[in-house]
Amino acid sequence: MGVGLKRPVDDAFTYVAEIDGSFAGYCYVAAPSRESDVGPEVAELVAMYVEPEHWRKGAGEALMRAAMERLSGLPYTEVVLWTFKNNARAIAFYERQGWRPDGSEKIHPRTGEPAVRYIRPVTMGPE
């Protein structure tokens, strides 16, 4: 079995969060989005993962803030993400961060589970 490594393309990037010097989570952003039905000004939060023992310690918020700050310096106005329809914890987190469902749904190809797409502006004004 060989190991494959890929380099990010275009404006894509990854951030890793640490708490007390240990891995806490990561996020990966594809920019522009891999979605064919959105324009070139839309990026995609492909992955957001925080180790369960680090939930509610600020790692997810720090990753989201860093991703949005980086995107704000690039030519993207909105960001999309897919999450499992039944993942209430993730949905609550995303909605606290200003994400809203855009009405798109699909079946995740590897799990067969329903997924929903969320969208938010890169920069958000005061609420």
N, CA, C and O atoms as a printed pandas DataFrame, in Angstrom:
     atom_number atom_name residue_name chain_id  residue_number  x_coord  y_coord  z_coord
0              1         N          MET        A               1    0.848   -1.169    0.000
1              2        CA          MET        A               1    0.000    0.000    0.000
2              3         C          MET        A               1    0.899    1.240    0.000
3              4         O          MET        A               1    1.792    1.363    0.838
4              5         N          GLY        A               2    0.663    2.144   -0.931
5              6        CA          GLY        A               2    1.440    3.368   -1.015
6              7         C          GLY        A               2    0.726    4.519   -0.334
7              8         O          GLY        A               2   -0.492    4.501   -0.156
8              9         N          VAL        A               3    1.493    5.502    0.038
9             10        CA          VAL        A               3    0.937    6.699    0.654
10            11         C          VAL        A               3    0.866    7.770   -0.422
11            12         O          VAL        A               3    1.849    8.019   -1.119
12            13         N          GLY        A               4   -0.293    8.403   -0.558
13            14        CA          GLY        A               4   -0.463    9.476   -1.519
14            15         C          GLY        A               4   -0.593   10.808   -0.808
15            16         O          GLY        A               4   -1.341   10.935    0.161
16            17         N          LEU        A               5    0.122   11.782   -1.283
17            18        CA          LEU        A               5    0.035   13.132   -0.730
18            19         C          LEU        A               5   -0.377   14.081   -1.840
19            20         O          LEU        A               5    0.088   13.968   -2.974
20            21         N          LYS        A               6   -1.244   15.007   -1.507
21            22        CA          LYS        A               6   -1.676   16.004   -2.484
22            23         C          LYS        A               6   -1.342   17.387   -1.962
23            24         O          LYS        A               6   -1.368   17.636   -0.757
24            25         N          ARG        A               7   -1.030   18.275   -2.877
25            26        CA          ARG        A               7   -0.839   19.678   -2.533
26            27         C          ARG        A               7   -2.145   20.421   -2.779
27            28         O          ARG        A               7   -2.888   20.083   -3.701
28            29         N          PRO        A               8   -2.427   21.424   -1.965
29            30        CA          PRO        A               8   -3.632   22.223   -2.233
30            31         C          PRO        A               8   -3.536   22.904   -3.596
31            32         O          PRO        A               8   -2.453   23.284   -4.041
32            33         N          VAL        A               9   -4.680   23.051   -4.247
33            34        CA          VAL        A               9   -4.721   23.742   -5.528
34            35         C          VAL        A               9   -5.433   25.073   -5.359
35            36         O          VAL        A               9   -6.215   25.266   -4.428
36            37         N          ASP        A              10   -5.149   25.979   -6.271
37            38        CA          ASP        A              10   -5.725   27.321   -6.249
38            39         C          ASP        A              10   -5.490   27.962   -4.879
39            40         O          ASP        A              10   -4.350   28.034   -4.422
40            41         N          ASP        A              11   -6.561   28.429   -4.218
41            42        CA          ASP        A              11   -6.431   29.107   -2.923
42            43         C          ASP        A              11   -6.756   28.189   -1.745
43            44         O          ASP        A              11   -6.969   28.677   -0.635
44            45         N          ALA        A              12   -6.799   26.879   -1.958
45            46        CA          ALA        A              12   -7.159   25.935   -0.896
46            47         C          ALA        A              12   -6.142   25.986    0.245
47            48         O          ALA        A              12   -4.968   26.293    0.038
48            49         N          PHE        A              13   -6.620   25.677    1.454
49            50        CA          PHE        A              13   -5.729   25.668    2.617
50            51         C          PHE        A              13   -6.291   24.794    3.727
51            52         O          PHE        A              13   -7.474   24.455    3.742
52            53         N          THR        A              14   -5.415   24.441    4.649
53            54        CA          THR        A              14   -5.766   23.646    5.824
54            55         C          THR        A              14   -5.205   24.326    7.057
55            56         O          THR        A              14   -4.090   24.848    7.028
56            57         N          TYR        A              15   -5.970   24.325    8.143
57            58        CA          TYR        A              15   -5.484   24.779    9.446
58            59         C          TYR        A              15   -5.603   23.630   10.441
59            60         O          TYR        A              15   -6.540   22.834   10.380
60            61         N          VAL        A              16   -4.647   23.557   11.348
61            62        CA          VAL        A              16   -4.660   22.562   12.411
62            63         C          VAL        A              16   -4.725   23.303   13.740
63            64         O          VAL        A              16   -4.001   24.275   13.953
64            65         N          ALA        A              17   -5.596   22.840   14.631
65            66        CA          ALA        A              17   -5.727   23.444   15.965
66            67         C          ALA        A              17   -5.023   22.554   16.977
67            68         O          ALA        A              17   -5.094   21.327   16.910
68            69         N          GLU        A              18   -4.348   23.199   17.908
69            70        CA          GLU        A              18   -3.708   22.492   19.010
70            71         C          GLU        A              18   -4.206   23.081   20.321
71            72         O          GLU        A              18   -4.470   24.279   20.415
72            73         N          ILE        A              19   -4.331   22.233   21.324
73            74        CA          ILE        A              19   -4.617   22.670   22.686
74            75         C          ILE        A              19   -3.550   22.065   23.573
75            76         O          ILE        A              19   -3.376   20.847   23.614
76            77         N          ASP        A              20   -2.841   22.920   24.280
77            78        CA          ASP        A              20   -1.734   22.488   25.142
78            79         C          ASP        A              20   -0.735   21.619   24.396
79            80         O          ASP        A              20   -0.228   20.640   24.944
80            81         N          GLY        A              21   -0.448   21.977   23.135
81            82        CA          GLY        A              21    0.556   21.278   22.345
82            83         C          GLY        A              21    0.102   19.979   21.718
83            84         O          GLY        A              21    0.900   19.301   21.071
84            85         N          SER        A              22   -1.169   19.608   21.891
85            86        CA          SER        A              22   -1.687   18.371   21.305
86            87         C          SER        A              22   -2.694   18.693   20.209
87            88         O          SER        A              22   -3.390   19.707   20.263
88            89         N          PHE        A              23   -2.760   17.819   19.223
89            90        CA          PHE        A              23   -3.718   17.966   18.131
90            91         C          PHE        A              23   -5.137   18.036   18.690
91            92         O          PHE        A              23   -5.545   17.191   19.486
92            93         N          ALA        A              24   -5.883   19.058   18.261
93            94        CA          ALA        A              24   -7.271   19.208   18.707
94            95         C          ALA        A              24   -8.255   19.118   17.545
95            96         O          ALA        A              24   -9.406   18.729   17.743
96            97         N          GLY        A              25   -7.819   19.473   16.335
97            98        CA          GLY        A              25   -8.716   19.428   15.198
98            99         C          GLY        A              25   -8.108   20.072   13.974
99           100         O          GLY        A              25   -6.970   20.542   14.003
100          101         N          TYR        A              26   -8.880   20.090   12.890
101          102        CA          TYR        A              26   -8.416   20.727   11.659
102          103         C          TYR        A              26   -9.608   21.155   10.824
103          104         O          TYR        A              26  -10.736   20.713   11.040
104          105         N          CYS        A              27   -9.329   22.031    9.862
105          106        CA          CYS        A              27  -10.314   22.360    8.842
106          107         C          CYS        A              27   -9.597   22.442    7.498
107          108         O          CYS        A              27   -8.422   22.802    7.422
108          109         N          TYR        A              28  -10.323   22.104    6.453
109          110        CA          TYR        A              28   -9.801   22.180    5.089
110          111         C          TYR        A              28  -10.785   22.974    4.247
111          112         O          TYR        A              28  -11.985   22.696    4.253
112          113         N          VAL        A              29  -10.274   23.960    3.524
113          114        CA          VAL        A              29  -11.096   24.811    2.674
114          115         C          VAL        A              29  -10.631   24.669    1.229
115          116         O          VAL        A              29   -9.449   24.834    0.930
116          117         N          ALA        A              30  -11.568   24.361    0.337
117          118        CA          ALA        A              30  -11.307   24.363   -1.104
118          119         C          ALA        A              30  -11.756   25.723   -1.628
119          120         O          ALA        A              30  -12.887   26.149   -1.399
120          121         N          ALA        A              31  -10.866   26.384   -2.324
121          122        CA          ALA        A              31  -11.190   27.710   -2.837
122          123         C          ALA        A              31  -10.594   27.838   -4.238
123          124         O          ALA        A              31   -9.375   27.901   -4.397
124          125         N          PRO        A              32  -11.458   27.875   -5.247
125          126        CA          PRO        A              32  -12.911   27.937   -5.193
126          127         C          PRO        A              32  -13.526   26.590   -4.813
127          128         O          PRO        A              32  -12.840   25.571   -4.729
128          129         N          SER        A              33  -14.838   26.618   -4.589
129          130        CA          SER        A              33  -15.588   25.424   -4.216
130          131         C          SER        A              33  -15.499   24.350   -5.294
131          132         O          SER        A              33  -15.288   24.645   -6.470
132          133         N          ARG        A              34  -15.664   23.110   -4.874
133          134        CA          ARG        A              34  -15.727   21.984   -5.810
134          135         C          ARG        A              34  -17.126   21.831   -6.399
135          136         O          ARG        A              34  -17.327   21.040   -7.321
136          137         N          GLU        A              35  -18.097   22.584   -5.872
137          138        CA          GLU        A              35  -19.495   22.482   -6.312
138          139         C          GLU        A              35  -19.670   23.131   -7.685
139          140         O          GLU        A              35  -19.206   24.248   -7.913
140          141         N          SER        A              36  -20.339   22.426   -8.594
141          142        CA          SER        A              36  -20.503   22.946   -9.955
142          143         C          SER        A              36  -21.639   23.959  -10.082
143          144         O          SER        A              36  -21.711   24.685  -11.074
144          145         N          ASP        A              37  -22.535   24.016   -9.080
145          146        CA          ASP        A              37  -23.693   24.901   -9.210
146          147         C          ASP        A              37  -23.517   26.248   -8.507
147          148         O          ASP        A              37  -24.467   27.026   -8.414
148          149         N          VAL        A              38  -22.325   26.525   -8.019
149          150        CA          VAL        A              38  -22.046   27.836   -7.423
150          151         C          VAL        A              38  -20.962   28.516   -8.242
151          152         O          VAL        A              38  -20.225   27.856   -8.974
152          153         N          GLY        A              39  -20.866   29.821   -8.120
153          154        CA          GLY        A              39  -19.924   30.576   -8.928
154          155         C          GLY        A              39  -18.492   30.517   -8.405
155          156         O          GLY        A              39  -18.231   29.950   -7.344
156          157         N          PRO        A              40  -17.571   31.107   -9.159
157          158        CA          PRO        A              40  -16.158   31.091   -8.781
158          159         C          PRO        A              40  -15.836   31.950   -7.560
159          160         O          PRO        A              40  -14.720   31.899   -7.044
160          161         N          GLU        A              41  -16.812   32.742   -7.095
161          162        CA          GLU        A              41  -16.607   33.580   -5.912
162          163         C          GLU        A              41  -16.990   32.851   -4.620
163          164         O          GLU        A              41  -16.979   33.445   -3.542
164          165         N          VAL        A              42  -17.329   31.562   -4.732
165          166        CA          VAL        A              42  -17.752   30.764   -3.580
166          167         C          VAL        A              42  -16.673   29.738   -3.234
167          168         O          VAL        A              42  -16.218   28.987   -4.097
168          169         N          ALA        A              43  -16.270   29.715   -1.966
169          170        CA          ALA        A              43  -15.321   28.728   -1.457
170          171         C          ALA        A              43  -16.119   27.615   -0.775
171          172         O          ALA        A              43  -17.341   27.710   -0.659
172          173         N          GLU        A              44  -15.433   26.563   -0.326
173          174        CA          GLU        A              44  -16.118   25.438    0.322
174          175         C          GLU        A              44  -15.332   24.970    1.541
175          176         O          GLU        A              44  -14.144   24.663    1.448
176          177         N          LEU        A              45  -16.002   24.922    2.668
177          178        CA          LEU        A              45  -15.433   24.313    3.867
178          179         C          LEU        A              45  -15.664   22.814    3.717
179          180         O          LEU        A              45  -16.750   22.311    4.002
180          181         N          VAL        A              46  -14.635   22.113    3.268
181          182        CA          VAL        A              46  -14.754   20.695    2.940
182          183         C          VAL        A              46  -14.762   19.842    4.204
183          184         O          VAL        A              46  -15.512   18.871    4.302
184          185         N          ALA        A              47  -13.929   20.209    5.162
185          186        CA          ALA        A              47  -13.818   19.406    6.381
186          187         C          ALA        A              47  -13.614   20.306    7.584
187          188         O          ALA        A              47  -12.847   21.268    7.541
188          189         N          MET        A              48  -14.318   19.976    8.662
189          190        CA          MET        A              48  -14.138   20.631    9.964
190          191         C          MET        A              48  -14.230   19.511   10.983
191          192         O          MET        A              48  -15.277   18.880   11.128
192          193         N          TYR        A              49  -13.149   19.266   11.679
193          194        CA          TYR        A              49  -13.128   18.160   12.629
194          195         C          TYR        A              49  -12.442   18.609   13.912
195          196         O          TYR        A              49  -11.362   19.199   13.876
196          197         N          VAL        A              50  -13.073   18.329   15.031
197          198        CA          VAL        A              50  -12.473   18.570   16.347
198          199         C          VAL        A              50  -12.588   17.266   17.131
199          200         O          VAL        A              50  -13.655   16.655   17.186
200          201         N          GLU        A              51  -11.470   16.846   17.740
201          202        CA          GLU        A              51  -11.465   15.637   18.560
202          203         C          GLU        A              51  -12.533   15.770   19.652
203          204         O          GLU        A              51  -12.628   16.821   20.285
204          205         N          PRO        A              52  -13.333   14.730   19.883
205          206        CA          PRO        A              52  -14.408   14.814   20.873
206          207         C          PRO        A              52  -13.961   15.287   22.256
207          208         O          PRO        A              52  -14.713   15.991   22.931
208          209         N          GLU        A              53  -12.772   14.920   22.688
209          210        CA          GLU        A              53  -12.334   15.381   24.016
210          211         C          GLU        A              53  -12.036   16.881   24.061
211          212         O          GLU        A              53  -11.826   17.447   25.133
212          213         N          HIS        A              54  -12.021   17.519   22.886
213          214        CA          HIS        A              54  -11.772   18.961   22.828
214          215         C          HIS        A              54  -13.017   19.762   22.440
215          216         O          HIS        A              54  -12.928   20.970   22.220
216          217         N          TRP        A              55  -14.173   19.102   22.354
217          218        CA          TRP        A              55  -15.402   19.831   22.051
218          219         C          TRP        A              55  -15.659   20.878   23.129
219          220         O          TRP        A              55  -15.391   20.663   24.311
220          221         N          ARG        A              56  -16.180   22.002   22.689
221          222        CA          ARG        A              56  -16.582   23.123   23.559
222          223         C          ARG        A              56  -15.401   23.746   24.312
223          224         O          ARG        A              56  -15.565   24.297   25.400
224          225         N          LYS        A              57  -14.206   23.650   23.713
225          226        CA          LYS        A              57  -13.027   24.289   24.303
226          227         C          LYS        A              57  -12.491   25.410   23.415
227          228         O          LYS        A              57  -11.445   25.987   23.713
228          229         N          GLY        A              58  -13.202   25.725   22.324
229          230        CA          GLY        A              58  -12.825   26.847   21.471
230          231         C          GLY        A              58  -12.050   26.493   20.217
231          232         O          GLY        A              58  -11.774   27.376   19.404
232          233         N          ALA        A              59  -11.685   25.214   20.031
233          234        CA          ALA        A              59  -10.909   24.835   18.849
234          235         C          ALA        A              59  -11.709   25.046   17.566
235          236         O          ALA        A              59  -11.184   25.589   16.594
236          237         N          GLY        A              60  -12.967   24.625   17.553
237          238        CA          GLY        A              60  -13.793   24.792   16.357
238          239         C          GLY        A              60  -14.005   26.251   16.006
239          240         O          GLY        A              60  -13.916   26.635   14.840
240          241         N          GLU        A              61  -14.286   27.064   17.013
241          242        CA          GLU        A              61  -14.464   28.495   16.763
242          243         C          GLU        A              61  -13.178   29.126   16.257
243          244         O          GLU        A              61  -13.220   29.980   15.371
244          245         N          ALA        A              62  -12.029   28.720   16.804
245          246        CA          ALA        A              62  -10.744   29.266   16.354
246          247         C          ALA        A              62  -10.469   28.865   14.906
247          248         O          ALA        A              62   -9.998   29.682   14.115
248          249         N          LEU        A              63  -10.759   27.616   14.558
249          250        CA          LEU        A              63  -10.567   27.170   13.179
250          251         C          LEU        A              63  -11.477   27.933   12.235
251          252         O          LEU        A              63  -11.037   28.373   11.173
252          253         N          MET        A              64  -12.746   28.097   12.608
253          254        CA          MET        A              64  -13.696   28.819   11.755
254          255         C          MET        A              64  -13.264   30.268   11.574
255          256         O          MET        A              64  -13.281   30.791   10.459
256          257         N          ARG        A              65  -12.879   30.913   12.663
257          258        CA          ARG        A              65  -12.442   32.313   12.593
258          259         C          ARG        A              65  -11.219   32.452   11.689
259          260         O          ARG        A              65  -11.162   33.364   10.864
260          261         N          ALA        A              66  -10.245   31.560   11.835
261          262        CA          ALA        A              66   -9.028   31.617   11.013
262          263         C          ALA        A              66   -9.360   31.401    9.533
263          264         O          ALA        A              66   -8.817   32.087    8.666
264          265         N          ALA        A              67  -10.248   30.452    9.248
265          266        CA          ALA        A              67  -10.624   30.192    7.861
266          267         C          ALA        A              67  -11.309   31.405    7.246
267          268         O          ALA        A              67  -10.999   31.788    6.118
268          269         N          MET        A              68  -12.241   32.013    7.980
269          270        CA          MET        A              68  -12.964   33.167    7.442
270          271         C          MET        A              68  -12.035   34.371    7.283
271          272         O          MET        A              68  -12.156   35.133    6.323
272          273         N          GLU        A              69  -11.110   34.538    8.226
273          274        CA          GLU        A              69  -10.152   35.640    8.100
274          275         C          GLU        A              69   -9.286   35.459    6.859
275          276         O          GLU        A              69   -9.037   36.418    6.129
276          277         N          ARG        A              70   -8.825   34.231    6.618
277          278        CA          ARG        A              70   -8.009   34.002    5.425
278          279         C          ARG        A              70   -8.826   34.228    4.162
279          280         O          ARG        A              70   -8.346   34.860    3.220
280          281         N          LEU        A              71  -10.056   33.719    4.131
281          282        CA          LEU        A              71  -10.899   33.911    2.945
282          283         C          LEU        A              71  -11.228   35.373    2.703
283          284         O          LEU        A              71  -11.413   35.783    1.557
284          285         N          SER        A              72  -11.306   36.172    3.773
285          286        CA          SER        A              72  -11.638   37.587    3.589
286          287         C          SER        A              72  -10.552   38.333    2.818
287          288         O          SER        A              72  -10.815   39.399    2.261
288          289         N          GLY        A              73   -9.341   37.791    2.779
289          290        CA          GLY        A              73   -8.267   38.396    2.005
290          291         C          GLY        A              73   -8.149   37.826    0.602
291          292         O          GLY        A              73   -7.240   38.193   -0.143
292          293         N          LEU        A              74   -9.053   36.937    0.237
293          294        CA          LEU        A              74   -9.070   36.308   -1.084
294          295         C          LEU        A              74  -10.352   36.710   -1.804
295          296         O          LEU        A              74  -11.243   37.281   -1.175
296          297         N          PRO        A              75  -10.475   36.432   -3.095
297          298        CA          PRO        A              75  -11.638   36.914   -3.862
298          299         C          PRO        A              75  -12.893   36.040   -3.734
299          300         O          PRO        A              75  -13.486   35.660   -4.744
300          301         N          TYR        A              76  -13.301   35.718   -2.495
301          302        CA          TYR        A              76  -14.492   34.892   -2.276
302          303         C          TYR        A              76  -15.476   35.657   -1.401
303          304         O          TYR        A              76  -15.087   36.293   -0.421
304          305         N          THR        A              77  -16.752   35.590   -1.764
305          306        CA          THR        A              77  -17.773   36.320   -1.013
306          307         C          THR        A              77  -18.622   35.410   -0.133
307          308         O          THR        A              77  -19.182   35.856    0.869
308          309         N          GLU        A              78  -18.720   34.119   -0.510
309          310        CA          GLU        A              78  -19.512   33.171    0.253
310          311         C          GLU        A              78  -18.761   31.851    0.390
311          312         O          GLU        A              78  -17.806   31.571   -0.336
312          313         N          VAL        A              79  -19.232   31.046    1.355
313          314        CA          VAL        A              79  -18.642   29.733    1.610
314          315         C          VAL        A              79  -19.790   28.741    1.785
315          316         O          VAL        A              79  -20.799   29.058    2.414
316          317         N          VAL        A              80  -19.633   27.548    1.232
317          318        CA          VAL        A              80  -20.609   26.477    1.426
318          319         C          VAL        A              80  -19.959   25.324    2.177
319          320         O          VAL        A              80  -18.735   25.196    2.205
320          321         N          LEU        A              81  -20.790   24.492    2.782
321          322        CA          LEU        A              81  -20.325   23.247    3.395
322          323         C          LEU        A              81  -21.451   22.241    3.346
323          324         O          LEU        A              81  -22.622   22.608    3.248
324          325         N          TRP        A              82  -21.092   20.964    3.416
325          326        CA          TRP        A              82  -22.062   19.883    3.525
326          327         C          TRP        A              82  -21.910   19.256    4.899
327          328         O          TRP        A              82  -20.795   19.078    5.389
328          329         N          THR        A              83  -23.032   18.923    5.518
329          330        CA          THR        A              83  -23.016   18.212    6.788
330          331         C          THR        A              83  -24.150   17.198    6.776
331          332         O          THR        A              83  -25.132   17.353    6.050
332          333         N          PHE        A              84  -24.002   16.169    7.582
333          334        CA          PHE        A              84  -25.058   15.160    7.648
334          335         C          PHE        A              84  -26.326   15.771    8.235
335          336         O          PHE        A              84  -26.276   16.509    9.219
336          337         N          LYS        A              85  -27.445   15.459    7.627
337          338        CA          LYS        A              85  -28.741   16.016    8.024
338          339         C          LYS        A              85  -29.076   15.694    9.483
339          340         O          LYS        A              85  -29.758   16.474   10.148
340          341         N          ASN        A              86  -28.604   14.560    9.978
341          342        CA          ASN        A              86  -28.910   14.137   11.343
342          343         C          ASN        A              86  -27.812   14.485   12.342
343          344         O          ASN        A              86  -27.838   13.990   13.468
344          345         N          ASN        A              87  -26.853   15.319   11.963
345          346        CA          ASN        A              87  -25.754   15.686   12.863
346          347         C          ASN        A              87  -26.119   16.987   13.596
347          348         O          ASN        A              87  -25.635   18.066   13.256
348          349         N          ALA        A              88  -26.971   16.855   14.592
349          350        CA          ALA        A              88  -27.499   18.032   15.301
350          351         C          ALA        A              88  -26.390   18.852   15.949
351          352         O          ALA        A              88  -26.465   20.081   15.959
352          353         N          ARG        A              89  -25.369   18.204   16.488
353          354        CA          ARG        A              89  -24.272   18.927   17.136
354          355         C          ARG        A              89  -23.549   19.828   16.129
355          356         O          ARG        A              89  -23.306   21.003   16.407
356          357         N          ALA        A              90  -23.208   19.279   14.969
357          358        CA          ALA        A              90  -22.517   20.075   13.946
358          359         C          ALA        A              90  -23.419   21.190   13.434
359          360         O          ALA        A              90  -22.968   22.324   13.273
360          361         N          ILE        A              91  -24.680   20.884   13.177
361          362        CA          ILE        A              91  -25.602   21.900   12.667
362          363         C          ILE        A              91  -25.743   23.049   13.664
363          364         O          ILE        A              91  -25.739   24.214   13.267
364          365         N          ALA        A              92  -25.865   22.737   14.938
365          366        CA          ALA        A              92  -25.964   23.801   15.952
366          367         C          ALA        A              92  -24.699   24.660   15.953
367          368         O          ALA        A              92  -24.784   25.884   16.052
368          369         N          PHE        A              93  -23.534   24.033   15.844
369          370        CA          PHE        A              93  -22.273   24.772   15.790
370          371         C          PHE        A              93  -22.257   25.694   14.571
371          372         O          PHE        A              93  -21.964   26.883   14.698
372          373         N          TYR        A              94  -22.570   25.153   13.388
373          374        CA          TYR        A              94  -22.539   25.962   12.173
374          375         C          TYR        A              94  -23.534   27.116   12.253
375          376         O          TYR        A              94  -23.213   28.237   11.858
376          377         N          GLU        A              95  -24.725   26.856   12.753
377          378        CA          GLU        A              95  -25.716   27.929   12.832
378          379         C          GLU        A              95  -25.280   29.024   13.801
379          380         O          GLU        A              95  -25.569   30.197   13.567
380          381         N          ARG        A              96  -24.590   28.665   14.883
381          382        CA          ARG        A              96  -24.043   29.692   15.790
382          383         C          ARG        A              96  -22.981   30.533   15.084
383          384         O          ARG        A              96  -22.740   31.677   15.468
384          385         N          GLN        A              97  -22.351   29.977   14.062
385          386        CA          GLN        A              97  -21.315   30.681   13.316
386          387         C          GLN        A              97  -21.873   31.431   12.104
387          388         O          GLN        A              97  -21.110   31.953   11.291
388          389         N          GLY        A              98  -23.198   31.485   11.982
389          390        CA          GLY        A              98  -23.821   32.267   10.912
390          391         C          GLY        A              98  -24.160   31.499    9.650
391          392         O          GLY        A              98  -24.565   32.109    8.661
392          393         N          TRP        A              99  -24.011   30.195    9.649
393          394        CA          TRP        A              99  -24.348   29.376    8.481
394          395         C          TRP        A              99  -25.855   29.152    8.430
395          396         O          TRP        A              99  -26.507   29.046    9.469
396          397         N          ARG        A             100  -26.408   29.079    7.210
397          398        CA          ARG        A             100  -27.828   28.811    7.016
398          399         C          ARG        A             100  -27.987   27.786    5.887
399          400         O          ARG        A             100  -27.213   27.803    4.930
400          401         N          PRO        A             101  -28.989   26.888    5.989
401          402        CA          PRO        A             101  -29.200   25.919    4.904
402          403         C          PRO        A             101  -29.589   26.640    3.619
403          404         O          PRO        A             101  -30.328   27.624    3.648
404          405         N          ASP        A             102  -29.082   26.140    2.486
405          406        CA          ASP        A             102  -29.435   26.786    1.217
406          407         C          ASP        A             102  -30.461   25.975    0.426
407          408         O          ASP        A             102  -30.791   26.325   -0.708
408          409         N          GLY        A             103  -30.969   24.886    1.027
409          410        CA          GLY        A             103  -31.998   24.085    0.377
410          411         C          GLY        A             103  -31.481   22.890   -0.407
411          412         O          GLY        A             103  -32.275   22.055   -0.842
412          413         N          SER        A             104  -30.175   22.787   -0.596
413          414        CA          SER        A             104  -29.617   21.656   -1.342
414          415         C          SER        A             104  -29.430   20.458   -0.421
415          416         O          SER        A             104  -28.986   20.594    0.719
416          417         N          GLU        A             105  -29.777   19.283   -0.936
417          418        CA          GLU        A             105  -29.601   18.032   -0.203
418          419         C          GLU        A             105  -29.057   16.979   -1.155
419          420         O          GLU        A             105  -29.263   17.051   -2.366
420          421         N          LYS        A             106  -28.355   15.995   -0.588
421          422        CA          LYS        A             106  -27.861   14.874   -1.384
422          423         C          LYS        A             106  -27.634   13.690   -0.450
423          424         O          LYS        A             106  -27.682   13.820    0.773
424          425         N          ILE        A             107  -27.390   12.554   -1.049
425          426        CA          ILE        A             107  -27.013   11.366   -0.285
426          427         C          ILE        A             107  -25.487   11.273   -0.342
427          428         O          ILE        A             107  -24.895   11.260   -1.421
428          429         N          HIS        A             108  -24.862   11.208    0.836
429          430        CA          HIS        A             108  -23.408   11.107    0.902
430          431         C          HIS        A             108  -22.988    9.800    0.228
431          432         O          HIS        A             108  -23.489    8.736    0.591
432          433         N          PRO        A             109  -22.076    9.861   -0.749
433          434        CA          PRO        A             109  -21.766    8.673   -1.545
434          435         C          PRO        A             109  -21.140    7.504   -0.760
435          436         O          PRO        A             109  -21.388    6.345   -1.091
436          437         N          ARG        A             110  -20.350    7.790    0.252
437          438        CA          ARG        A             110  -19.697    6.694    0.982
438          439         C          ARG        A             110  -20.554    6.117    2.099
439          440         O          ARG        A             110  -20.458    4.926    2.394
440          441         N          THR        A             111  -21.392    6.944    2.728
441          442        CA          THR        A             111  -22.165    6.470    3.879
442          443         C          THR        A             111  -23.622    6.165    3.550
443          444         O          THR        A             111  -24.281    5.417    4.272
444          445         N          GLY        A             112  -24.129    6.748    2.454
445          446        CA          GLY        A             112  -25.539    6.586    2.125
446          447         C          GLY        A             112  -26.458    7.442    2.984
447          448         O          GLY        A             112  -27.680    7.328    2.887
448          449         N          GLU        A             113  -25.881    8.305    3.829
449          450        CA          GLU        A             113  -26.654    9.168    4.727
450          451         C          GLU        A             113  -27.035   10.470    4.021
451          452         O          GLU        A             113  -26.277   10.963    3.186
452          453         N          PRO        A             114  -28.215   11.036    4.353
453          454        CA          PRO        A             114  -28.592   12.319    3.765
454          455         C          PRO        A             114  -27.719   13.458    4.308
455          456         O          PRO        A             114  -27.394   13.506    5.495
456          457         N          ALA        A             115  -27.354   14.359    3.413
457          458        CA          ALA        A             115  -26.546   15.524    3.779
458          459         C          ALA        A             115  -27.236   16.780    3.281
459          460         O          ALA        A             115  -27.967   16.750    2.292
460          461         N          VAL        A             116  -26.998   17.890    3.980
461          462        CA          VAL        A             116  -27.569   19.179    3.614
462          463         C          VAL        A             116  -26.441   20.192    3.430
463          464         O          VAL        A             116  -25.399   20.123    4.081
464          465         N          ARG        A             117  -26.687   21.135    2.519
465          466        CA          ARG        A             117  -25.664   22.156    2.271
466          467         C          ARG        A             117  -26.023   23.437    3.002
467          468         O          ARG        A             117  -27.177   23.865    3.015
468          469         N          TYR        A             118  -25.010   24.040    3.610
469          470        CA          TYR        A             118  -25.140   25.315    4.315
470          471         C          TYR        A             118  -24.276   26.344    3.606
471          472         O          TYR        A             118  -23.316   26.005    2.914
472          473         N          ILE        A             119  -24.639   27.613    3.792
473          474        CA          ILE        A             119  -23.906   28.719    3.162
474          475         C          ILE        A             119  -23.815   29.881    4.142
475          476         O          ILE        A             119  -24.677   30.050    5.004
476          477         N          ARG        A             120  -22.780   30.664    4.004
477          478        CA          ARG        A             120  -22.669   31.904    4.774
478          479         C          ARG        A             120  -21.751   32.863    4.025
479          480         O          ARG        A             120  -20.909   32.434    3.236
480          481         N          PRO        A             121  -21.915   34.167    4.274
481          482        CA          PRO        A             121  -20.972   35.114    3.675
482          483         C          PRO        A             121  -19.609   34.954    4.339
483          484         O          PRO        A             121  -19.515   34.543    5.496
484          485         N          VAL        A             122  -18.566   35.279    3.604
485          486        CA          VAL        A             122  -17.215   35.234    4.170
486          487         C          VAL        A             122  -17.102   36.215    5.314
487          488         O          VAL        A             122  -16.608   35.872    6.388
488          489         N          THR        A             123  -17.556   37.432    5.088
489          490        CA          THR        A             123  -17.531   38.432    6.171
490          491         C          THR        A             123  -18.953   38.713    6.589
491          492         O          THR        A             123  -19.859   38.813    5.762
492          493         N          MET        A             124  -19.128   38.835    7.869
493          494        CA          MET        A             124  -20.465   39.073    8.417
494          495         C          MET        A             124  -20.469   40.343    9.224
495          496         O          MET        A             124  -19.543   40.615    9.989
496          497         N          GLY        A             125  -21.526   41.126    9.048
497          498        CA          GLY        A             125  -21.672   42.344    9.838
498          499         C          GLY        A             125  -22.172   42.022   11.236
499          500         O          GLY        A             125  -22.462   40.868   11.549
500          501         N          PRO        A             126  -22.271   43.039   12.069
501          502        CA          PRO        A             126  -22.791   42.817   13.431
502          503         C          PRO        A             126  -24.236   42.318   13.376
503          504         O          PRO        A             126  -25.020   42.744   12.528
504          505         N          GLU        A             127  -24.573   41.417   14.287
505          506        CA          GLU        A             127  -25.930   40.865   14.321
506          507         C          GLU        A             127  -26.821   41.670   15.212
507          508         O          GLU        A             127  -28.000   41.349   15.359
